[in-house]
Amino acid sequence: MTKTTVNLQAINDVKEFVNIVMRYDFDIDLVSGRYAVDAKSIMGIFSLDLSKPIQLNAHTDDGEKFLKEIDKFIVK
């Protein structure tokens, strides 16, 4: 599993993020507090508290290309 923290502040960030995530066939979850949603679900993402960074769990051992694509959203 590949884990990182992302920040999705604007509506356009969420749209762009979901468009990238949809290209990958492994499961990707976003976890905020005790809530976990499918990162491919725009409605699910908007149900989270987007004012804080969100933990991302990608269920793959080879997530290097994926992490490069979402680099602008990763909290460093």
C-alpha positions as CSV (number, residue, x, y, z in Angstrom):
1,M,0.0,0.0,0.0
2,T,1.2,3.5,-0.8
3,K,0.3,6.3,1.6
4,T,0.6,10.0,1.5
5,T,-1.2,13.2,2.5
6,V,-3.0,15.4,0.0
7,N,-4.6,18.8,0.1
8,L,-7.7,19.5,-2.0
9,Q,-8.8,23.1,-1.3
10,A,-10.7,24.3,-4.4
11,I,-13.5,22.7,-6.5
12,N,-11.2,22.6,-9.5
13,D,-8.5,20.8,-7.4
14,V,-11.1,18.0,-6.6
15,K,-12.1,17.7,-10.3
16,E,-8.5,17.5,-11.5
17,F,-7.6,15.1,-8.8
18,V,-10.6,12.7,-9.6
19,N,-9.7,12.9,-13.3
20,I,-6.2,11.7,-12.5
21,V,-7.3,9.0,-10.0
22,M,-9.9,7.5,-12.5
23,R,-7.0,6.5,-14.8
24,Y,-5.7,3.9,-12.3
25,D,-7.4,0.6,-11.8
26,F,-6.3,0.0,-8.2
27,D,-8.4,1.2,-5.3
28,I,-7.6,4.6,-3.8
29,D,-9.1,5.8,-0.5
30,L,-9.1,9.1,1.2
31,V,-9.3,9.1,5.0
32,S,-10.3,12.1,7.1
33,G,-10.7,11.3,10.8
34,R,-12.9,8.3,11.0
35,Y,-14.4,8.6,7.5
36,A,-12.9,6.9,4.4
37,V,-14.2,7.5,0.9
38,D,-13.4,6.2,-2.6
39,A,-11.0,8.8,-4.2
40,K,-12.8,8.2,-7.5
41,S,-16.1,9.6,-6.1
42,I,-16.5,13.4,-6.4
43,M,-19.5,13.3,-4.0
44,G,-17.5,11.2,-1.5
45,I,-14.6,13.7,-1.5
46,F,-17.0,16.7,-1.0
47,S,-18.4,14.9,2.1
48,L,-15.0,15.2,3.8
49,D,-13.6,18.2,5.6
50,L,-11.4,19.7,2.8
51,S,-10.1,22.5,5.0
52,K,-7.5,20.1,6.4
53,P,-5.0,17.7,4.6
54,I,-6.4,14.2,3.9
55,Q,-4.6,10.9,4.1
56,L,-4.5,9.0,0.8
57,N,-4.2,5.2,0.7
58,A,-3.4,3.7,-2.7
59,H,-3.8,-0.1,-2.7
60,T,-0.8,-0.8,-4.9
61,D,2.9,-1.5,-4.3
62,D,3.9,0.3,-7.5
63,G,2.5,3.8,-7.0
64,E,5.5,5.8,-8.2
65,K,3.9,7.0,-11.5
66,F,0.6,7.8,-9.7
67,L,2.4,9.8,-7.0
68,K,4.2,11.8,-9.7
69,E,0.9,12.7,-11.4
70,I,-0.7,13.9,-8.1
71,D,2.5,15.7,-6.9
72,K,0.9,19.1,-6.9
73,F,-1.7,17.9,-4.3
74,I,0.8,16.2,-2.0
75,V,1.5,17.9,1.3
76,K,5.3,18.2,1.7
